[in-house]
Amino acid sequence: MRMTEHRPAPNYSVPALEKGLAVLELLARASESLSLSQISEMMANSTSQLFRTMNCLVEGGYVIKDEIHGKYSLTLKLFELANRHSPMKHLLHVANVPIQELARTIRESCHISIIQHGQLLVVGQAESPEKVQISVSVGTSFPLVSTVSGRLLLAAMDDISLGAVLDDDKDYQQLSDEERNCLLDRIQAIRETGISTAADESFIGLQDTAVLIGNPAVGAAAAIAVTQLTASRQSGDSVEVVEALVRCARQINRRAGLTDLAGQPIPAFSEPAIDQPKEYSHARI
């Protein structure tokens, strides 16, 4: 009998490229310019190993070297390259396959929403394989303040942006002081948990759950949500849906090349919590 030869898996690593990319990420995280010796220490490489890498990055226009102090910093070339395509368009493109898989796994329809012109706009959808399903049509718009996905996206904003949006929101302006405080409680709680879930406020008997995808810091943030019939849910269904949503969101972010922020508060994901104001503290934005 001829023994099967076990060959090692091919190694396609490119050390020089990996080193260059590591330098770019290091400089992007740095709050100030770094010298060659500082970069060498942080990367655990000798200065001689990094010298050619730094020269290559400078010649390529990705890094600039201060002629006086000899320190390195990023140029705007990477920013220019990144802005040649829409971050949101790319995010929605890479989300298509994961949300289809999510719908098949949990056997519920799911949809993706963004903020556009002060409204929550549904821009993507995957239908449940079940014969009876609840789905939201692409192109449908809803108020931000009275939807699970809308509150999630509001929670992903900084305080200044949030205030500006609410000042222009007609639905928010019609709320009483008590209702506004209740909304701010909900938004703060969502920030702390990363999960937005509540009984649907448009239709009786439905439960909505949403998590964030993308990264607000790069101008690409959306909500992926699932709507369920409350009468058909069994014990443990809600937890399973949240876990599946979080896994899907992580997969989308990885496919988009964005940082995996799972397990952290907004703008990431954390443990599920019910989006009801009575269970939250009265911290104000």
N, C-alpha and C positions, 0 to 999 in steps of 0.2 A: 504494500500500500504506500502510495506516495504521500509524504507528509506535506500539508499545505504550509507554504512559507508565509509567515506573518511579517508584512512590511510595515514600517512605521508610517503613520499618517503624514502626508506631505505638509511641509511647513512653508507657508507663503508669507511669512512675516518680512517686513522691510524695515530693519532697524533705523536706518537713516531717516526715513519718512516718519516713523513713529516718534523719533526724537524731535523732529521739527514740529510735529503736531503737539507734542507735549509742551514744547517751549511756547507755542502760541496760546495754549490753554493757560499756562502759568502766567504769562503776561496779561492775559485777559482778566484773570482773577486779581492781579496785583493792583494795589491802590496808587502806586507810584512806579516810576522807572526803576529798572533793576540793572545792576552791574553784572558783568560776566561771572564774577566770583559768587555773587548772590544766586544767580541762576544755577551755577554749578553745584552750590551747596544744597539748594532746594531739590534739585533733580538727582543728587547723588552721582554726578558725573564729573570727571575732571574737566578743567578749563580747556585743555587741549582737545578733548573729545567734542566739546561744544563749539569750538572756534569756527570750524568750517560750516557747521549748521547755522550759526548766527550770521556768518557772512552771506550764506545762501539766502536766508530770509531777508536780509537787508537789500541784497541785489534784486530780489524778487518784488520788493516794495511792500512786503508785509510787516516789516519791522524797521524802525528808524533808530539810528545810533546818535546820541548826543555827542557832538564833536568836542565839547568842553569837558564834560564829566565822564564820557564814555559809557553812559548807561543806555539801556535799550527799552523801547516802548512800542506798542502796536501803532500802526498807521490806520487809516480809514479804509484800506483796501478790502479787508474782509467785510466791513460794513457795506461797502459799495456792492460787492458781489452778492451779499445776502439780500440786498434790496432790489436786485434785478428780477426777482419773482415774489409773488405775494405770499407771505407767511400763512395767511388764512387759507388761501387756495391750496397750498401744499398740505396743510393740516387736514383739510376736508378730503383731499385725495387719498392720503394714507389711512384715513379713518374708515374708508369704504369697506374694505375686507373685514377688519375687526368687528364692526357693528353688525355685519351680516352673520358672522360667527356667533356673536352675542345673542342675536335673535334666535338662532337655531338652538343654542345651548339652554337658554332660559325659557324658550318657546313663548316669548312675549315680543311685541313690536317695540322698537326703540327709535329715537330720533335725536338729531343734533340741532342745536339752536345757537344763534348769535344775537348780539344787539345791533340793530340797524335802525337809524332814524328814530331813536328813542323807544323802539318796540322790540319785543322778542320775536325773531324771525326763524322759522324752521327751514333749515337749508339741506338737511339730509335725513334719510329714513331707511329703516330695514324692517320688513314685515315679518310677523310671527308665522311659522309654518302651520299653526292651528287653523281650523276652518272658521272658528269664531275668534275674532281678534279686535283689539282696540288700537287704532293707529292714528297718527297725526299727519296730515298731508303737507308735503314740501310747499313752501310759499305762504303758509298760514302764519299770521302774526297775532301776538297776544300782548297784554299789558305786562310790563316788567315786574311791577310791585305785587301782583296777585298770582304769580306763577312760581313754581319750584325752580325751574331753570332760570327765570328772570332774577330771582333773589340770589341764586348762586353766582350769577355773573356780576351782579351788583356787589356782592361780597368780595369778589376778586379785584375790585377797584381800590385805589388808595382813597383816603378820605376826601381829598380835594376834588378828584374826578367824580366820586360818588355824590358829593354835594352839588356839583354842577349838573349832573344828570337828573337828580331828584328835583332841583329847582325848575327844570324845564319839563318835568313829567306831569301831565295834566291829571293823571290818576292819583299821583302822590299829593298834589295840591288840593285835591278834593277830600283827602283824609282828615279826620279830626286829630287834635293833638295826641289823644290817647292812641289812636290807630297808627299815627306816625311813630310814636315811641315803641309800639308793639312791633312795627316793621323793623325798626333799628335794632331791637332785641334779636329778632330773627336773623338779620344780616350778621350781627356780631357773633351769634351762635354758630352760624354756618362757617364763618371765618375760622372759628376754633376747631371745627370738626372736619370740614372739607366735604360734608355730605348735606344735601338738601332733600328732605322728604316730608310730605304732608298730604292730607286728603286734597284731592283736586277741588279747586275753588270755582270751576266752571260747570262741572257735572257731578252729581251725587253718585256715590258708589265706586269712585275711582281713587287710586292711590298713586301719586307720582314720586319718583325718586331720581335724583340727578347728581352727577359728579362732574368735575371740571376736567377738560382736556386742553392741551396746549400749555402756554405760559404767558400770562398777562404782560410780563416784562418785555417780551419780544413782539407784542402787538398781535398775538394770535391766541385768543381764548374762546372756548366754546363750551357748551353744556351738552352732555350726553345723558338722555333721560329715558326712563321706562315708565309706562302707565299700565297699571294692573286693575282688574276688577277686584274690589275688596271682598266680594262674596265668594269668589273662587279661590282666594288665597288660603293656604294651610299654614299651620304653625311652622315657623322657620323659613317660610318662603321669602320674607322681606330681607332677612340676613343673607340668604343665598343670592338674591338679586343684587344687593349692595356689593357683596364680594365679587360677583361676576362683573358688575359695572367697573369696579376698581381695577380688576385684572385687565379689562378691555381698555380702560383709560391708560394704564401703564404701557400696554402694547402699542397703542396709538402714539404715545409720546416717544417711545423707543424708535418706532418707524419714522417719526418725524425728526429724529435726531435731537430731541429736547431732553433736558435733564429729568431723570426719574425722581420725582419729589414725593413718592408714595410714603404714607405713614406720617405726614406732617400736615399742619393746618394749611388753609388757603395760602398760596395758590397750589396746594397739593391735595393729598387725600389722607383721611384719617379714619378713625373708627366711626361706625354709623351712629347717628343721633337723630331723634325725631324733631322736625322743624316746627316746634310749637313753643310760643313765647312763654307760657306759664312755667316751663321747665328751666328757663334760662335766667341768668343774672340780669340786672338792669343796667349793665354797662352801656354807656352812650358813645356814639361815634363822634 
